[in-house]
Amino acid sequence: MAKQKMTAAELIALYLEKRGVKHVYGVPGAAILPFYDAVKELTDIESYIVRHEQTGAFMADGYSRATGEVGVCAATSGPGGTNFLTGLYGAWMDSIPMIAITGQQKNSLIGTMQFQEAPIVEMAKPVTKAAYRLTDGSKAAEFIHEAWVTATTGRKGPVLLDLPVDQQKVEIEVDLDELIASTPVDNLPQASAADIEKTLELLKDAKRPVLLSGGGVNIANATAELKALAEELQIPVVTSGMGMDTFPNDHPLFAGRMGTMLDTPFGNKTIVEADLVINLAGRFADRSTGNVSVFTQNGKKIIHVNLDNKEIGKVVPTILGIVSDVKTFMVKLAEAHKALGAHVAATAEVGTRVNLTEERKKWARKTDYTSLPIRQERALRELREFLDRDAFVSHDCGISQIWSSQLFETYVPRTYLLTGGAGTMGWGLGAAMAAKLAFPERQSVNILGDGSLGMSLQDIATAAKHDIPVIIFCMNNSLMGLIRQQQNWFYNERQISTDLIYKNELCDNEERGIDFVKTAEGMGVRGELVTHYDDIKPALQRAVDSGKPYLIEVIVDPDPKNACEFSNNGALNGFKYSEDIDYSK
């Protein structure tokens, strides 16, 4: 392709299309119109308008998590950009590659407090991998190219591009093919032969080794390599909060999930009793580790493999820190172990196959409740039994996320979508919509509570406008349930601002406040209320058969005695904080 004349805005739009970008999510405004106009006139990129800019950022983030590609969102200057910040922060915490584009006042007016002027670059820098302002439109080619490379290489992350409206209109001449061809190779660090040899030595000495799979395994597209390594070594796999869908949950080597909240009992038991833990691309984040002493007692040894050397030993002391791309590490370790011709781990002698299926069942939490109102555990059981293996489930923060992480099995990579570090309420609907747009043939469900739905409610209209057939599965207990639980446990039942009930005389459910079904119908989305667990699957079938966005409001038990199990004392045991508490109050 020879050099062509175009504006800076046209260059950025065409560059993104050549990189494979298919969607842009957001809300246009005056300062970003040159870019939006270029998207419409020159590309096949689909533009999806949302009802709140933060949902645009959530969709870009969710698209990236579901596909492994770069999600893109765009908004105008001032509040358009500031409304992106929460979404950028969530992507930054979890190392998700995305590009957020904002309009800006003219270069000459920046700093004079003009209409909808905001120092968005300075505001975004702490919560992005990089944030740039296009101060010279003639340099737009280098500008967008550097941004793309930054977001997608090394430890990935979100990048913000701030485009002054006058600089978007600057005319330049560029060869786009030549520009993209100049992309440097992503030379990721590699485990050395000595690293592999030392790992094998530690495995040989271990009696109860375990692989701990972190979110970086998904980011590295290394789930096939994890499965191959586990089967070669024949040792258990435990997943962290962000690694929940990196390993099939019905695999014989799957032990469970680790954490103070997002856990399974057998997963925690496996980690606590292990004498060697190989952390694969995880961070030892606080909701996974709890009290760090769990990882330093009884002679437990830690091997930590991470792309970012700043993560090695940051939280948990390691006997061996390996700065490496996790995919190549696992390939090298599996090959080296196979070359030995014998299992080095004491858990897997030659000719034996480890099968943890019965142990998982033995330690599994109870889900077959028949009481009413519906127990959350039963609601999630009905949902999991109905959905396809490769269905997407997205989550908001709160007790619904914790129930799901403790009970909901995942089988296919990149299908269990949640913000791990930020823990954002209102996030999941945008992520579910983006996943459905990326994979129209697959089911996509947003699992959330009524508190979170109140923070994304307006974007039910986005699903309706763009005809995105997601299912919103709202477990309604009319509470900020997780915070109410903590008030009961840790603040002597001093409850404040966690009760969402109010008298709604205009609806049949006047004692619950918002009628979510009627609200959804007012936006053009079908919905139904479910009060018995036997009605959950039929409701889900009607939702799928409709081929339309659909809201199912499930009335669940608000009784505090049915508290969600978690530990704030650092004990990775998967049980209630204290058996001495009277949960009937």
C-alpha positions in Angstrom: 0.0 0.0 0.0 1.5 3.3 -1.0 1.3 6.4 1.1 -2.1 8.0 1.2 -3.4 11.4 2.5 -5.8 11.3 5.3 -6.6 13.1 8.6 -5.3 12.0 11.9 -8.7 10.8 12.9 -9.1 8.8 9.7 -5.7 7.3 10.2 -6.5 6.1 13.7 -9.8 4.6 12.6 -8.2 2.8 9.6 -5.3 1.6 11.7 -7.7 0.0 14.2 -9.6 -1.7 11.4 -6.4 -3.1 10.0 -5.5 -4.5 13.4 -8.8 -6.4 13.4 -10.9 -4.2 15.6 -14.6 -4.9 14.8 -16.4 -2.8 17.4 -16.2 0.5 19.2 -18.3 1.1 22.2 -19.2 4.5 23.7 -21.0 7.8 23.3 -20.0 10.4 20.7 -19.8 14.1 21.5 -18.6 17.2 19.7 -14.9 16.8 20.6 -14.7 13.2 19.2 -16.9 13.5 16.1 -14.0 13.6 13.6 -13.0 10.1 14.8 -16.6 8.8 14.9 -17.2 10.2 11.4 -14.1 8.4 10.1 -15.3 5.1 11.6 -18.6 5.5 9.8 -17.3 6.7 6.4 -14.1 4.7 6.0 -14.3 1.4 8.0 -16.5 -1.6 8.6 -16.1 -1.2 12.4 -19.5 -1.3 14.1 -20.3 1.5 16.5 -22.4 0.7 19.6 -23.9 3.5 21.6 -24.3 2.9 25.3 -26.4 4.8 27.9 -23.4 5.5 30.1 -19.8 5.9 29.0 -18.6 3.5 31.8 -20.6 0.7 30.1 -18.6 1.4 26.9 -15.4 0.9 28.8 -16.9 -2.3 30.5 -17.8 -3.6 27.1 -14.3 -3.0 25.7 -12.9 -4.8 28.7 -15.3 -7.7 28.5 -14.7 -8.1 24.8 -11.0 -8.4 25.5 -11.4 -10.9 28.2 -13.8 -13.1 26.1 -11.8 -13.0 22.9 -8.1 -12.3 23.9 -8.2 -9.3 21.4 -8.1 -5.6 22.0 -11.4 -3.9 23.0 -11.9 -0.3 22.0 -14.2 2.4 23.4 -14.6 6.1 22.6 -16.2 9.1 24.2 -16.1 12.8 24.2 -14.1 15.2 26.3 -14.7 16.1 29.9 -17.3 13.9 31.6 -17.2 11.4 28.7 -13.5 10.8 29.5 -13.9 10.8 33.3 -16.7 8.3 33.0 -14.2 5.9 31.5 -11.9 6.0 34.5 -13.6 3.2 36.4 -13.4 0.9 33.4 -9.8 1.7 32.8 -9.0 1.0 36.4 -10.6 -2.4 36.3 -8.7 -3.4 33.1 -5.4 -2.1 34.6 -5.8 -4.1 37.8 -6.3 -7.3 35.7 -3.8 -6.6 32.9 -6.4 -6.4 30.1 -5.4 -4.9 26.8 -7.9 -2.2 25.6 -7.8 1.2 24.1 -9.9 4.1 25.2 -10.2 7.1 23.0 -11.4 10.5 24.2 -12.0 13.8 22.5 -10.4 16.9 23.9 -10.6 20.7 23.5 -8.4 22.4 20.9 -4.6 22.3 21.7 -4.4 26.1 22.1 -7.2 26.1 24.8 -6.0 23.2 27.0 -5.4 24.5 30.5 -7.8 27.4 30.2 -10.9 25.6 31.7 -12.9 25.6 28.6 -16.3 23.8 28.2 -15.9 20.0 28.9 -12.1 20.3 29.2 -10.6 17.8 31.7 -7.0 16.7 32.3 -7.9 13.2 31.4 -4.4 12.1 30.6 -3.1 13.1 34.0 -6.2 11.6 35.7 -5.8 8.3 33.7 -2.1 7.7 34.1 -2.3 6.0 37.5 -4.9 3.5 36.3 -3.6 2.7 32.8 -0.5 1.2 31.3 0.0 4.5 29.4 -2.0 7.6 28.6 -1.1 9.9 25.7 -2.4 13.2 24.3 -2.0 13.9 20.6 -0.3 17.3 20.7 0.8 17.2 17.1 -1.6 15.7 14.6 1.2 15.1 12.1 2.6 12.5 14.4 -0.7 10.5 14.6 0.9 7.4 12.9 3.6 7.0 15.6 1.0 7.9 18.2 -1.5 5.2 17.5 1.2 2.6 16.7 3.0 3.1 20.0 -0.4 2.9 21.8 -1.2 -0.4 20.2 2.2 -1.9 20.9 2.1 -0.7 24.5 -1.3 -2.3 25.2 -0.6 -5.6 23.6 3.0 -6.5 24.5 4.8 -7.4 27.7 2.4 -7.3 30.6 -0.7 -6.1 28.8 -3.0 -3.3 29.9 -5.3 -0.5 28.9 -4.1 2.7 27.1 -5.9 6.0 26.9 -5.6 8.2 23.8 -6.7 11.8 24.2 -7.4 13.6 20.9 -7.7 17.4 20.7 -10.4 18.1 18.2 -8.2 20.3 16.0 -5.4 17.7 15.9 -7.9 15.1 14.7 -8.4 17.2 11.6 -4.7 17.6 10.7 -3.9 16.1 7.3 -1.0 13.6 7.0 0.4 11.2 4.5 1.1 7.6 5.6 1.5 4.0 4.4 -0.6 2.0 6.8 0.7 -1.4 5.8 4.3 -0.2 6.2 3.4 1.2 9.7 1.8 -2.1 10.9 4.7 -4.1 9.4 7.1 -2.2 11.6 5.6 -3.7 14.8 8.4 -5.1 16.9 8.4 -8.7 18.0 7.2 -9.2 21.6 10.3 -10.7 23.1 8.9 -12.1 26.3 11.3 -13.3 29.0 11.9 -17.1 28.9 12.6 -19.6 31.6 16.2 -20.8 31.5 17.4 -24.4 31.5 18.5 -23.9 35.0 15.0 -22.7 36.0 13.5 -25.9 34.5 16.1 -28.1 36.2 15.5 -26.5 39.6 11.8 -26.9 39.2 12.1 -30.6 38.5 14.4 -31.0 41.5 11.8 -29.4 43.8 9.1 -31.5 42.2 11.1 -34.6 42.9 11.5 -33.8 46.6 7.8 -32.9 46.9 5.2 -35.2 48.3 2.1 -33.0 47.8 2.8 -30.6 44.9 0.1 -28.5 43.3 -0.2 -26.2 40.2 -1.8 -22.9 41.1 -3.3 -21.3 37.9 -3.6 -17.5 37.8 -5.4 -15.1 35.5 -2.2 -14.7 33.4 -2.7 -18.2 32.0 -5.8 -16.9 30.1 -4.0 -13.7 29.1 -1.2 -15.7 27.7 -3.6 -18.0 25.9 -1.9 -20.9 27.6 -4.8 -23.0 28.9 -4.0 -25.9 26.5 -0.4 -25.9 27.8 -1.7 -25.9 31.4 -3.8 -29.0 30.7 -0.9 -30.7 29.0 1.5 -29.9 31.9 -0.9 -31.1 34.6 -1.6 -34.4 32.7 2.1 -34.9 32.2 3.0 -34.3 35.9 -0.2 -35.9 37.2 -0.5 -33.4 40.0 -3.6 -31.4 41.2 -4.5 -28.0 39.7 -6.0 -25.2 41.9 -7.2 -22.0 40.4 -7.1 -18.4 41.7 -9.9 -16.0 41.6 -8.8 -14.7 38.1 -7.9 -18.2 36.9 -11.2 -19.9 37.5 -11.8 -20.8 33.8 -8.2 -21.7 33.0 -8.7 -25.4 33.7 -11.8 -27.6 33.1 -13.6 -27.9 36.4 -14.6 -31.5 35.7 -11.1 -32.7 34.9 -9.8 -35.5 37.1 -6.9 -33.3 38.2 -8.9 -30.3 39.1 -8.9 -29.8 42.9 -10.8 -26.6 43.1 -10.4 -22.9 43.8 -8.3 -21.1 46.3 -9.2 -18.0 48.4 -10.8 -16.4 51.4 -14.0 -15.8 49.4 -13.8 -17.0 45.8 -13.0 -20.6 46.8 -14.0 -24.2 47.1 -13.3 -26.2 50.3 -11.2 -28.9 48.6 -9.3 -26.3 46.6 -8.3 -24.5 49.9 -7.6 -27.9 51.6 -5.3 -28.8 48.7 -3.3 -25.6 48.9 -3.0 -25.7 52.7 -1.8 -29.3 52.7 0.6 -28.8 49.7 4.3 -28.8 50.3 5.1 -27.3 47.0 3.0 -24.7 45.2 3.9 -23.6 41.6 2.1 -20.3 41.0 1.5 -20.0 37.2 1.0 -16.3 36.3 -0.9 -15.3 39.4 -0.3 -12.4 41.7 -1.0 -13.9 45.2 -3.7 -11.2 45.4 -5.3 -10.7 48.9 -8.6 -12.4 48.2 -6.7 -15.5 47.1 -4.0 -15.7 49.8 -5.6 -14.3 52.9 -3.0 -14.5 55.7 0.4 -15.0 54.0 1.5 -17.2 56.8 -0.5 -20.0 55.1 2.2 -20.1 52.5 5.2 -19.9 54.8 4.4 -22.5 57.4 5.2 -26.2 57.6 8.1 -26.0 55.2 5.8 -25.1 52.2 7.9 -24.1 49.2 6.7 -21.6 46.5 7.8 -21.5 42.9 6.4 -18.3 41.3 6.3 -17.9 37.5 5.3 -14.4 36.3 6.0 -12.2 33.3 6.5 -9.2 35.6 9.5 -9.4 37.9 7.9 -6.9 40.2 5.4 -9.6 41.2 7.9 -12.2 42.2 8.2 -12.3 46.0 6.0 -9.2 46.4 3.5 -10.9 48.6 4.7 -14.4 49.3 8.4 -15.4 49.7 9.6 -17.8 47.0 12.2 -20.5 46.9 12.4 -20.0 43.2 11.2 -17.0 41.2 11.0 -17.4 37.4 10.5 -14.3 35.3 9.0 -15.9 32.2 6.2 -16.1 29.7 4.0 -18.7 31.4 3.2 -20.5 28.1 6.8 -21.3 27.2 7.6 -22.2 30.8 4.9 -24.8 30.9 5.9 -26.2 27.5 9.6 -26.4 28.5 8.7 -28.0 31.9 6.4 -30.6 30.3 9.0 -31.5 27.7 11.8 -31.8 30.3 9.7 -34.0 32.5 8.7 -36.2 29.6 12.3 -36.7 28.6 13.0 -38.2 32.1 10.7 -41.1 31.3 9.3 -41.2 34.8 7.1 -39.0 37.1 9.1 -36.9 39.5 6.2 -36.0 41.8 5.5 -38.4 44.6 1.8 -38.1 43.9 2.0 -39.7 40.5 4.1 -42.8 40.1 4.6 -44.4 36.7 1.5 -46.0 35.4 -1.0 -44.3 37.8 -3.5 -41.6 37.0 -4.7 -39.1 39.6 -8.4 -38.7 39.9 -9.8 -36.1 42.3 -13.4 -36.3 41.2 -14.7 -38.1 44.3 -12.8 -35.8 46.6 -14.2 -32.8 45.0 -17.7 -34.2 45.4 -17.0 -35.1 49.0 -16.0 -31.6 49.9 -18.5 -29.8 47.7 -20.9 -27.3 49.2 -24.6 -28.1 49.5 -26.8 -26.9 46.6 -29.9 -29.1 46.7 -31.9 -26.8 49.0 -35.7 -27.1 48.7 -36.7 -24.2 51.0 -38.4 -21.0 49.9 -37.5 -18.2 49.3 -35.1 -19.8 46.9 -31.6 -20.3 48.2 -28.9 -18.6 46.1 -27.1 -22.0 46.0 -30.1 -23.6 44.4 -30.6 -20.8 41.9 -27.0 -21.1 40.7 -27.3 -24.9 40.5 -30.3 -24.6 38.2 -28.6 -22.1 36.0 -25.4 -24.1 35.7 -27.4 -27.3 34.8 -29.2 -25.4 32.1 -26.4 -23.6 30.4 -24.1 -25.0 27.7 -20.6 -25.8 28.6 -19.2 -22.9 26.6 -21.7 -20.3 27.9 -20.3 -16.9 29.1 -21.2 -15.8 32.6 -20.2 -12.3 33.6 -20.3 -11.0 37.2 -20.6 -7.8 39.2 -19.1 -7.5 42.6 -21.0 -8.5 45.7 -22.4 -11.6 47.3 -23.7 -12.9 43.9 -20.1 -13.1 42.6 -19.0 -14.9 45.7 -21.8 -17.5 45.6 -21.0 -18.0 41.9 -17.3 -18.4 42.4 -17.9 -21.0 45.2 -20.5 -23.1 43.3 -20.5 -22.4 39.5 -18.3 -24.8 37.5 -16.5 -23.6 34.3 -15.2 -25.8 31.5 -14.1 -23.5 28.7 -11.4 -20.8 28.9 -12.4 -17.1 28.8 -16.0 -17.8 29.8 -16.0 -16.8 33.5 -15.9 -13.0 33.3 -15.3 -10.8 36.4 -13.2 -7.9 37.5 -10.8 -9.3 40.0 -8.8 -6.3 41.2 -11.4 -3.5 40.9 -14.5 -5.5 41.9 -16.9 -3.2 40.1 -20.6 -3.2 40.6 -22.4 -2.5 37.3 -19.6 -4.1 35.2 -21.2 -7.4 34.2 -23.9 -6.4 31.8 -21.5 -4.6 29.5 -19.1 -7.6 29.6 -22.0 -10.0 28.8 -23.2 -7.9 25.9 -19.6 -7.6 24.4 -19.1 -11.4 24.7 -22.4 -12.1 23.0 -21.5 -9.7 20.2 -18.1 -11.4 19.8 -19.7 -14.9 19.8 -23.4 -14.7 18.7 -23.8 -18.4 18.7 -23.0 -18.8 22.4 -25.1 -18.1 25.4 -24.2 -15.1 27.5 -25.5 -14.4 31.0 -24.9 -11.6 33.5 -25.2 -13.1 37.0 -25.8 -10.3 39.5 -27.7 -9.0 42.5 -30.3 -6.3 42.7 -27.7 -3.8 44.1 -25.5 -4.2 41.1 -28.4 -4.2 38.6 -29.3 -0.7 40.0 -25.8 0.4 38.8 -26.2 -0.9 35.2 -30.0 -0.6 34.8 -29.9 2.1 32.1 -27.9 -0.1 29.8 -30.7 -2.7 29.5 -31.7 -0.2 26.8 -28.4 -0.8 25.1 -29.2 -4.5 24.8 -32.7 -3.6 23.5 -31.5 -1.0 20.9 -28.8 -3.3 19.5 -30.8 -6.5 19.9 -28.1 -8.2 21.9 -29.8 -11.4 23.3 -28.1 -11.6 26.7 -29.8 -13.0 29.7 -29.8 -10.9 32.9 -30.0 -13.3 35.8 -30.8 -11.1 38.8 -30.8 -12.8 42.3 -32.9 -10.3 44.2 -32.7 -10.2 48.0 -33.4 -6.4 48.2 -30.1 -5.9 50.0 -26.5 -4.9 49.6 -26.1 -8.5 50.7 -22.3 -8.8 51.1 -22.0 -5.6 53.1 -25.1 -6.4 55.2 -23.4 -9.7 56.0 -20.2 -8.0 57.1 -22.2 -5.5 59.2 -23.8 -8.4 61.0 -20.6 -10.3 61.5 -18.0 -7.7 62.3 -20.0 -4.6 63.4 -22.4 -6.2 65.9 -25.3 -6.0 63.5 -25.1 -2.2 63.2 -26.8 -2.0 59.8 -26.7 1.2 57.8 -27.6 1.9 54.2 -27.7 -1.7 53.0 -31.5 -2.2 52.9 -32.8 -1.5 49.4 -36.4 -2.2 50.2 -39.0 0.6 49.9 -42.7 0.7 49.4 -43.6 0.9 45.7 -47.3 1.4 45.5 -47.2 1.4 41.7 -46.1 -2.2 41.3 -47.4 -5.6 42.5 -44.2 -6.2 44.4 -44.7 -3.1 46.5 -42.6 -4.5 49.3 -39.4 -4.9 47.3 -38.9 -1.5 45.8 -37.8 -1.6 42.1 -39.9 -3.9 39.9 -37.0 -4.9 37.6 -39.3 -6.8 35.2 -41.5 -3.8 34.5 -38.5 -1.6 34.3 -36.9 -3.9 31.7 -40.2 -4.1 29.8 -40.3 -0.3 29.7 -37.0 -0.4 27.8 -38.2 -3.0 25.4 -36.7 -6.1 27.1 -38.8 -9.1 28.0 -38.7 -10.2 31.6 -40.3 -12.5 34.2 -40.3 -13.0 38.0 -39.3 -16.3 39.4 -40.2 -17.3 43.0 -39.7 -21.1 42.9 -36.6 -23.0 41.9 -38.6 -25.4 39.7 -39.4 -22.4 37.5 -35.8 -21.3 36.8 -35.0 -23.6 34.0 -38.3 -23.0 32.1 -37.7 -19.3 32.4 -34.2 -19.7 31.0 -35.5 -21.8 28.1 -38.0 -19.1 27.3 -35.2 -16.6 27.4 -33.1 -18.6 25.0 -36.0 -19.4 22.7 -36.9 -15.7 22.4 -33.6 -14.8 20.7 -33.9 -11.4 22.5 -32.4 -9.8 25.5 -34.2 -11.2 28.6 -34.3 -10.4 32.3 -35.1 -13.1 34.9 -35.6 -11.7 38.4 -35.2 -14.5 40.9 -36.4 -13.8 44.4 -33.7 -15.3 46.8 -33.5 -15.7 50.5 -32.4 -12.6 52.3 -32.2 -14.4 55.7 -28.7 -13.6 57.3 -28.5 -17.1 58.7 -27.9 -18.3 55.2 -24.7 -16.3 55.0 -22.2 -16.8 52.3 -19.1 -18.7 53.5 -15.9 -16.7 53.6 -13.0 -16.0 55.9 -11.5 -12.7 56.8 -9.0 -14.2 59.2 -6.7 -15.6 56.5 -7.6 -19.2 57.1 -8.1 -20.8 53.7 -10.6 -23.3 54.9 -13.7 -22.4 52.9 -16.0 -22.4 55.9 -17.9 -19.7 57.7 -15.9 -17.1 59.6 -17.1 -18.4 63.0 -19.4 -21.2 64.0 -20.1 -19.3 67.2 -22.2 -16.6 65.4 -26.0 -16.8 65.6 -27.0 -16.5 62.0 -30.7 -16.6 62.8 -30.7 -12.8 63.7 
